[in-house]
Amino acid sequence: MKRISTLILLASFFFGNAIYAQRFDNVKIETVKVSDHVYMLIGAGGNIGVSVGDDGVFVIDDQFAPLTEKIHTAIKALSDKPINFLVNTHYHGDHTGGNENMQKLGATIIAHDNVRERLETTPKRDGSSQPKAALPVITFNDKMSIHANGEKIGVFHVDNAHTDGDALLYFTKSNVLHTGDTYFKGRYPYIDLKSGGSVNGYIEAAKLGLKLIDDDTKVIPGHGTLSTKDEYQSFLSMLEDLRTAVLKEIKAGKTEDEVAKNASVTKKYDDLNYGTGYINSETIRRTFYRSLKN
């Protein structure tokens, strides 16, 4: 009986992984030129940033493991130099799923201290632990600078925003900002309260990002197409408007369910299709309520 149970578990494991991998069979990696040597790769999961030049290849995030070969092919079309560094903007699997593969391709992985801690302690989808090769080997607490391909890249931690380990990356010469998941273009964001995220921290992250840039900056959001400062500013205005509206409801003594069912709280932005993405209108109202109430 024990042997049969083990075989069933193994069959379930391999069958499940096969289905998981098949999800990405038809995914195509789109390459968008952002500046002279900075590119954005769009596939499935968080947007990838790529810097190419004499120093080699510098990558931001890596989506899911089954996509690594396709991602690597897209990168090789930009440069024949090795992948030297990879920065994770946070720990979620659609941004770090390819870490082990990237490390095997030669990348040194960099992330905030909390990203490594969460990768070490959060089980993968199959219940197993992350392999050592998937973990960042260089971590930072507040901010750091990376000098690559002729420019300084500022890496800034933002406290308790999307998670507790988010980083913004600003390419000072190329004038490009990669926001990770502290910015979802044209849609409501996912604020992972269980992983240290918060509404107030998320708003502060957007404020910091806007302080770093100017009207000519190209903004790579965590999700969505290439963006601008004006669009990023509109996203911040949406966050601040929803915070004001939900706080008003909380002060009026409304319960979470009452706020969740009150479509008027988000109507202005629902009409702009902000609720058509991964996070719908009711979910964002609940998220704001839970974060602000606490």
N, C-alpha and C positions, 0 to 999 in steps of 0.2 A: 504493500500500500504506500509506504514511504517513497519507494522508487517511482511509482506511478505519479504521485504528487509532485515529485521533483521534475519528472518529464513534462508534466502539464505546465509547471512554472516556467521551465526552459522554453517550451513551445510558445507560451504566451509572451515571454520576453522577446524572442527572436521575431515572432509574428508582429508584435507591437512595434518593434524597431523598424521592421520592413515597411509597415504602413506609414510610420513617421517619415522615413526617408522618401517614400513615394510622393509625399505631400509637396516635395520640392523638385520633382522631375521636370515640371514644365516652367519652373521659374527662370526668367531671363534676367541677367544682370545688365542694367542700363548704366552707361557712363556719361556723366554730365561734366563738361569742362567748366570750372569755376573761376580759375585765374590761370596765369602762365604755366604753373606747375602744380596746382591743387585741383583735385577732381572729387566728385561725389558719385558713389556707386549706389544705385537703387535696385533692390531685389525683393527679398521677403524678410521683414524685420527692420531694425533700425538702420537709418542711412549711414553709409560708410564714407569717411573722409580719407583721401589719399594724397600725399605729397610725394612728388618724384623729383629727383635731381642728382647732382654729383655725389651726394652722400649716401644715396640709396633710396629705399622706399620707407615712408612713414605712414602708418595706417591708424585710423580711429574706428574702433569697433569692427566686428567680424560676422554678425548675423548668426546663422545656424550652421552646425557642423556639416550637414550634407551639401551645403552650398560652397564649401571652401574651394573645391576644384574650379567651380565656375568663377568664383571671386578671384582666385589666383590667375586664371586665364585672362580676366579683364585687366588685372594689374599688369601682367606681362605684356599686354598690348600697349601699355603706357611706358614701361621701363623694363629693361632686361637686368636691372640691378637687383640685389637681394632685398628682402623685407627685413629691415633692421629693428624697427620699433613698432609696437602696437599699444595704443592707449585704449583702455575700456572707460567709457563715460559713466558706467554704473554696472551692476552685476547681473541684470536680467538676461535670460538666455538668448533673446533675439539680438543681443549686442555682444555676448561673450561665448556663444555656443561653438564658435570656431577656434577658441583659444588654443586648445591642445594641438590642433592641426597647424595653426599659425606658428606656434612654438617650434614644431617639427620643421617648418619651412625656414626657421632661423630667427624669428622675431623675439625680441625681448619685450615682455609684457609689463606695462606700467598702469597703475590705477591708484585710487585713493585707498587708504588703510582699510576702510570699511568694506570695500569691494572684495579684497582678498579674504577678509573675515567671513563675509557672507558666502562667498564661493566655497570656502572651507567647511562651513557649517550647514549650508542648505543643500539637501539631496537633489540629485538630478531627477528628471521626469520618471526614470525607471527605478528610483529609490536608492541608487548607488551614489557614492561620494565622487566629487570631482577628482580627476587624476592630478597629480602634482604638476604635470606639464601644462595644465589649464590655468594655474594660479599666477597672478602677477608676481614678478620677482623684484620689482622696484615699486615701492609704495610711498605716498606722501600724505601729509596731514592737512595742509592749508593750500599752498600753491607751489608751483615749480616752473622752471623754464627749460625748454628743450631747444637746442640750436641744431637745426637740420636744413639742408638744401638752401643755404644762404639766408635764412631768416630765423628770428627768435619766435618761438611758439609759447605763449603763456598758457599755463594750465591752472585753472582756478576751481577750488572746491566750493560748492554752495551747500550750506547746511540744511538738512531736512527739507528737501524740495520734492523731487520725484521719488527719491529714496534718501538714505542717509549717506550715500557715497557718490553723489553726482559731481561731474566735472564739466566745465566749459573750456574750450580750447580756442585761442585767438591767434591767428597767423598774422603777425604784425606787419610784414612787408606785403603779403598778398591781400591783406585786408579781408580776411575770411574768418567767420566765427562758426564753430561747430558747437551746437547747444546740447547734444545728447537729448534725452527725453524731458528736458526742462522746457521744451518748446515743441508743440504739435501744431503744425501749420493748418489754420482754418478749421480746427476741430477741438472738441473738449479734450483735455489731457487726462492721462491716467496718473493719478497721484496715489502711490502705493503706501497707504497709511500703515500697513503691517510691516513695512520695511523702512520705517522712519520718515516717510514722506509727510508733508503737511501743506495746507493751503498757504499759510503765511510764508513758509520757506520757499514755496514755489514762486510766489509773487516776488520775493526778494531776489530769487535767481534771475528772473526776467529783468528786473531792474538793473542788476549787475551787468547782465549781457548787453543791455542797451547803453550802459555807461561806457562799455569798451569799444563801441562801434560808432561809425558816422553814416551819413546818408548814402555813401557809395559802397558800404560793406555788403558782401554777399553772405547770407546766413544759411547754413546747412542745418535744418531742423532734425530732431530725432526721427520724425515721421512727416511725410509730405514732400512736396517739390521744393526746389531751391527758392529761398525767400529773401525779403528785403527788410530794411529797418522799419519802414512804414507798416508792413504786415506784422512784424514782431511787436511793434508798439500797439497795434490793434488787438493783438492777442493779450498783452498785458492789461489793456483797458477792459477786456472781457473778464479777466480774472478779478480785477478790482471791483467791477460792477456786480459780479456774482457774490463776491464776499460781502459787499454792502447790503445786497438784497437778502442774503441768508442770515446775516447778523441781525437784520431788522426782524426777521421771522423768529429767530431765537429769542430776542429781547421781548417779543410779543408772547412768548410762552408756547410757541408751536412745537409739536413733536416732530421727530424725524420723519415719520410716515406722512404727516400733514405737509411738511415741506417737500417731500419726495413727490407727492401727488399734485402739488401746486405748480402747474405749468407756467403760470405767469412769471415766476421767479426767473426763468431762463428764456422766456418767449422771444425777446429781442435777438438772441443769438441762435435759438432754434430756427428762427426764420431765415437766418444766414447759413443754415445747414451745419452748424457746429456739432449737432448731436447725431450726425449720420455716420460717424466713425466708430472706432472700437468702444468708446464710452458714449452711451446715449444720454439723453437729457435727465432722465430720472436718476441714473447712476451718478451723474456729476452733482446733482442736488443733494443726494445722500452723502457723497464724499465731502462736500463743503460743510454740510451740517455736522457730520461726525468729527471732522477736523477742528472746526471753529467752536463747537460745543465743548470739546475737551481742552 
